[in-house]
Amino acid sequence: MKIKAVRCVYFSPTGTTKTIAENITQGISPESVEMIDITKRQQRNSQILSGKDDVVILAAPVYYGRVPEEIIPYLTSLNAERTPVVLVAVYGNRAFEDSLKELHDIAVDAKMIPVAGGAFVAEHSYSSKTCPIALNRPDESDIRKAQEFGVAIRKKLQNVKSLEDLTAFTIPGQFPYIEPVNLNMIKKARSVVALTPETDISKCTQCGQCADVCPTGAISSDDVTQTDRWQCLICFACVKICPEDARQMNEPNFQSAIQALQQNCQDRKEPEIFL
Ligand SMILES: Cc1cc2nc3c(=O)[nH]c(=O)nc-3n(C[C@H](O)[C@H](O)[C@H](O)COP(=O)(O)O)c2cc1C
């Protein structure tokens, strides 16, 4: 099979999923590439992805062992019947649990044809200088593995005449998918505490980058100290982009949870590919 174009659909609030997806795409080395950034709500419009000799990549970070709830309505509305698809989950060195399987099942329900899956490791959204978790990943080795994965996808597709000839592969994970226990807890707790990053006004210069980068528009661009708790995904895009380190999550229980996470995620995990 020929590969003309790669259409890469990615959700990436802090940018690591995008980096992995770009490197997989580079490894596939198609004639043309369309990067479809669905990080922000207003970007999620075109749902038609199919084209002759196209490959679709669906790439998402792992949230609570699952595909982020935020993008499921968009993903389930995709129209890419009989298009080969590569599933990519990027996680913060804890675990990817059922995320890759969920992404795979969404693709199959949309009648796409899975070709391969990969779980890659990146710096955790909640990592910081004082509490590093998989700091600076993806590193050189991760990037090389992402590119090699792309090359392997290309070979797998080139070696068959039609999609029917593709060899089956197994994606790890279970159905019913793991309950997002922490997400459920956060949703409940929000009637009492905001559980959003806050702005330290003594450091903030009102540059507005936090409001610009927020996937859901939860931060008011008129007054960046105002964050809508019901819209905030706690993705930490605002925390990571702030040039003054003025955005922080001050809630003590959340801070201790991050410290516990750091303690439990110290052993380096490696990318896993399923072909
Ligand atoms: C709300 C939330 C939940 C997360 N859940 C997990 C998880 O279950 N397992 C894990 O290893 N990393 C988890 N992470 C870390 C992200 O998967 C990881 O940092 C990823 O690289 C972020 O992708 P991005 O840079 O494209 O935003 C979570 C991050 C956030 C913000």
The ligand as an SDF file (V2000), in Angstrom:
LIG
                    3D

 31 33  0  0  0  0  0  0  0  0999 V2000
   -5.5140   15.4100   34.4080 C   0  0  0  0  0  0  0  0  0  0  0  0
   -4.2930   14.5870   34.1440 C   0  0  0  0  0  0  0  0  0  0  0  0
   -4.3110   13.2330   34.3650 C   0  0  0  0  0  0  0  0  0  0  0  0
   -3.1660   12.4620   34.0990 C   0  0  0  0  0  0  0  0  0  0  0  0
   -3.2110   11.1010   34.2900 N   0  0  0  0  0  0  0  0  0  0  0  0
   -2.1040   10.3560   34.0410 C   0  0  0  0  0  0  0  0  0  0  0  0
   -2.1170    8.9480   34.2270 C   0  0  0  0  0  0  0  0  0  0  0  0
   -3.1350    8.3350   34.5430 O   0  0  0  0  0  0  0  0  0  0  0  0
   -0.9530    8.2530   34.0370 N   0  0  0  0  0  0  0  0  0  0  0  0
    0.2130    8.8850   33.6870 C   0  0  0  0  0  0  0  0  0  0  0  0
    1.2470    8.2230   33.6040 O   0  0  0  0  0  0  0  0  0  0  0  0
    0.2340   10.2220   33.4220 N   0  0  0  0  0  0  0  0  0  0  0  0
   -0.8950   10.9580   33.5940 C   0  0  0  0  0  0  0  0  0  0  0  0
   -0.8810   12.3080   33.3250 N   0  0  0  0  0  0  0  0  0  0  0  0
    0.3180   12.9000   32.7110 C   0  0  0  0  0  0  0  0  0  0  0  0
    0.1500   13.1280   31.2060 C   0  0  0  0  0  0  0  0  0  0  0  0
   -0.3840   11.9840   30.5920 O   0  0  0  0  0  0  0  0  0  0  0  0
    1.5090   13.4210   30.5730 C   0  0  0  0  0  0  0  0  0  0  0  0
    2.1850   14.4060   31.2640 O   0  0  0  0  0  0  0  0  0  0  0  0
    1.4180   13.8140   29.1060 C   0  0  0  0  0  0  0  0  0  0  0  0
    2.7340   13.8340   28.6030 O   0  0  0  0  0  0  0  0  0  0  0  0
    0.7750   15.1750   28.9040 C   0  0  0  0  0  0  0  0  0  0  0  0
    0.6180   15.4010   27.5210 O   0  0  0  0  0  0  0  0  0  0  0  0
    0.7000   16.8620   26.8490 P   0  0  0  0  0  0  0  0  0  0  0  0
    2.1160   17.3790   27.0930 O   0  0  0  0  0  0  0  0  0  0  0  0
    0.4860   16.5990   25.4160 O   0  0  0  0  0  0  0  0  0  0  0  0
   -0.3180   17.7180   27.5050 O   0  0  0  0  0  0  0  0  0  0  0  0
   -1.9960   13.0760   33.5940 C   0  0  0  0  0  0  0  0  0  0  0  0
   -1.9960   14.4640   33.3770 C   0  0  0  0  0  0  0  0  0  0  0  0
   -3.1270   15.2130   33.6530 C   0  0  0  0  0  0  0  0  0  0  0  0
   -3.0930   16.6790   33.3850 C   0  0  0  0  0  0  0  0  0  0  0  0
  1  2  1  0
  2  3  1  0
  2 30  2  0
  3  4  2  0
  4  5  1  0
  4 28  1  0
  5  6  2  0
  6  7  1  0
  6 13  1  0
  7  8  2  0
  7  9  1  0
  9 10  1  0
 10 11  2  0
 10 12  1  0
 12 13  2  0
 13 14  1  0
 14 15  1  0
 14 28  1  0
 15 16  1  0
 16 17  1  0
 16 18  1  0
 18 19  1  0
 18 20  1  0
 20 21  1  0
 20 22  1  0
 22 23  1  0
 23 24  1  0
 24 25  2  0
 24 26  1  0
 24 27  1  0
 28 29  2  0
 29 30  1  0
 30 31  1  0
M  END
$$$$
